[in-house]
Amino acid sequence: MQKLFPDAASALDGLLHDGMLIASGGFGLCGIPERLLTAIRDSGVKDLTFASNNAGIDNEGIGMLLRSRQVKKMISSYVGENKEFERQYLAGELEVEFCPQGTLAERMRAGGAGIPGFYTKTGVGTQVAEGKEVKSFDGPHGPENYILEHGIFADLSIVKAWKADETGNLMFRKTARNFNLPAATCGKACVVEVEEVVPAGSLDPDCIHLPGVYVQRMVVGAPYDKKIEFTTTREREAA
């Protein structure tokens, strides 16, 4: 099965529709599938729900889709550094489901493993627990409350990897692994953009982070610019 496509638009052909749920990898601007996000924006698809650690920054990452008003809802754990996100949320134009970071990663992992729900102590007694089932389990110091969180089952997963072989086995580079691995597993289809594709069999099996069975389509997105969320400098001290 040929998994490599010539560009992001063709890799997404037939997979996009209005109102869909997309699980997107990345953390801040590290490891985001920027070529695929640009292609989604250019497709004009709308009323999207994104499950992603954050919403990028203004005009970068998912932020570009917020700017073009194609996102209806965000399921995220961090939503700072994005003025358009803030404006839409405060104006009631964007629905937001806040989710603790570890819980969000586990919700994606659970969806990929076919687990519909799990209990966690994270968020008990806070706004995160509002409207969720609470169950008591015996702990080392007596009964403790846990809240039910649901696995994420996305229509589409989009992720970015460092290297792939021709069969779709993936390696992520250092911290860019972040949410890419759990996001890749929880979608009905997974489309990956990579920096490099190598021949099948040339990757060390012990170094593969995600097996190719999870990957349906790939596109080479390189070369990439090194984007920085904040540039902080200080005046040079006199010699």
Backbone hydrogen bonds, N-H to C=O, Kabsch-Sander energy under -0.5 kcal/mol:
donor,donor_aa,acceptor,acceptor_aa,energy
3,K,1,M,-0.6
5,F,218,M,-3.0
11,A,7,D,-1.8
12,L,8,A,-1.4
13,D,10,S,-0.6
15,L,12,L,-2.2
16,L,12,L,-0.7
19,G,46,K,-2.4
20,M,17,H,-1.2
22,I,20,M,-0.5
22,I,49,T,-3.0
23,A,156,L,-2.7
24,S,22,I,-0.6
24,S,51,A,-2.4
25,G,158,I,-2.3
27,F,30,C,-2.1
30,C,27,F,-2.4
31,G,29,L,-0.7
32,I,29,L,-0.6
34,E,32,I,-2.1
37,L,33,P,-2.3
38,T,34,E,-2.1
39,A,35,R,-2.0
40,I,36,L,-2.3
41,R,37,L,-2.3
42,D,38,T,-2.6
43,S,39,A,-1.3
44,G,40,I,-0.8
44,G,41,R,-1.2
45,V,40,I,-0.6
48,L,70,Q,-2.5
49,T,20,M,-2.4
50,F,73,K,-2.3
51,A,22,I,-2.7
52,S,50,F,-0.7
52,S,75,I,-2.1
55,A,78,Y,-0.5
57,I,60,E,-0.9
58,D,81,E,-0.7
60,E,57,I,-2.4
63,G,60,E,-1.6
64,M,61,G,-1.6
65,L,62,I,-0.9
66,L,62,I,-1.8
67,R,63,G,-2.1
68,S,64,M,-1.3
69,R,66,L,-1.4
70,Q,65,L,-2.6
71,V,65,L,-0.6
72,K,48,L,-3.2
72,K,70,Q,-0.5
73,K,48,L,-1.8
74,M,95,E,-2.3
75,I,50,F,-3.1
76,S,74,M,-0.6
76,S,97,E,-1.4
77,S,53,N,-2.0
78,Y,53,N,-2.1
86,E,82,N,-2.2
87,R,83,K,-2.6
88,Q,84,E,-2.6
89,Y,85,F,-2.6
90,L,86,E,-2.5
91,A,87,R,-1.6
92,G,89,Y,-1.4
93,E,88,Q,-2.9
94,L,88,Q,-1.0
95,E,72,K,-2.3
97,E,74,M,-3.1
98,F,96,V,-0.6
99,C,76,S,-2.5
104,L,100,P,-2.7
105,A,101,Q,-2.2
106,E,102,G,-2.2
107,R,103,T,-2.5
108,M,104,L,-2.0
109,R,105,A,-2.5
110,A,106,E,-3.1
111,G,107,R,-2.0
112,G,108,M,-2.2
113,A,109,R,-1.4
114,G,111,G,-1.2
115,I,110,A,-3.1
118,F,149,E,-2.4
120,T,147,I,-2.1
124,V,121,K,-2.1
126,T,123,G,-2.0
129,A,123,G,-0.7
129,A,126,T,-1.4
130,E,127,Q,-1.3
132,K,129,A,-2.1
135,K,146,Y,-2.8
137,F,144,E,-2.8
139,G,142,G,-2.0
142,G,139,G,-1.6
144,E,137,F,-2.9
146,Y,135,K,-2.4
147,I,120,T,-3.0
148,L,133,E,-2.3
149,E,118,F,-3.2
149,E,147,I,-0.5
151,G,116,P,-1.8
152,I,107,R,-2.6
153,F,151,G,-0.6
154,A,152,I,-0.6
154,A,186,C,-2.2
155,D,21,L,-1.9
156,L,21,L,-1.4
157,S,189,A,-2.8
158,I,23,A,-2.5
159,V,191,V,-1.8
160,K,31,G,-0.5
161,A,193,E,-2.6
162,W,171,M,-2.3
163,K,171,M,-1.8
164,A,196,E,-1.8
165,D,169,N,-1.6
166,E,198,V,-0.9
168,G,165,D,-2.0
170,L,210,L,-2.7
171,M,163,K,-2.5
174,K,172,F,-0.8
176,A,173,R,-2.4
177,R,174,K,-1.8
178,N,175,T,-1.0
180,N,177,R,-1.2
181,L,177,R,-1.3
183,A,179,F,-2.2
184,A,180,N,-2.0
185,T,181,L,-0.9
185,T,182,P,-0.5
186,C,182,P,-0.8
186,C,183,A,-0.7
188,K,154,A,-1.7
191,V,157,S,-2.8
192,V,217,R,-2.4
193,E,159,V,-2.4
194,V,219,V,-2.3
195,E,161,A,-0.8
195,E,162,W,-0.9
196,E,162,W,-1.1
198,V,164,A,-2.9
202,S,199,P,-1.9
207,C,204,D,-2.3
208,I,205,P,-1.0
209,H,170,L,-2.2
210,L,170,L,-1.4
214,Y,211,P,-1.8
215,V,212,G,-1.5
216,Q,190,C,-1.9
216,Q,214,Y,-0.5
217,R,190,C,-1.8
218,M,3,K,-3.0
219,V,192,V,-1.9
220,V,5,F,-0.5
221,G,194,V,-2.5
221,G,219,V,-0.6
222,A,194,V,-0.8
227,K,225,D,-1.1
232,T,230,F,-0.6
233,T,231,T,-0.5
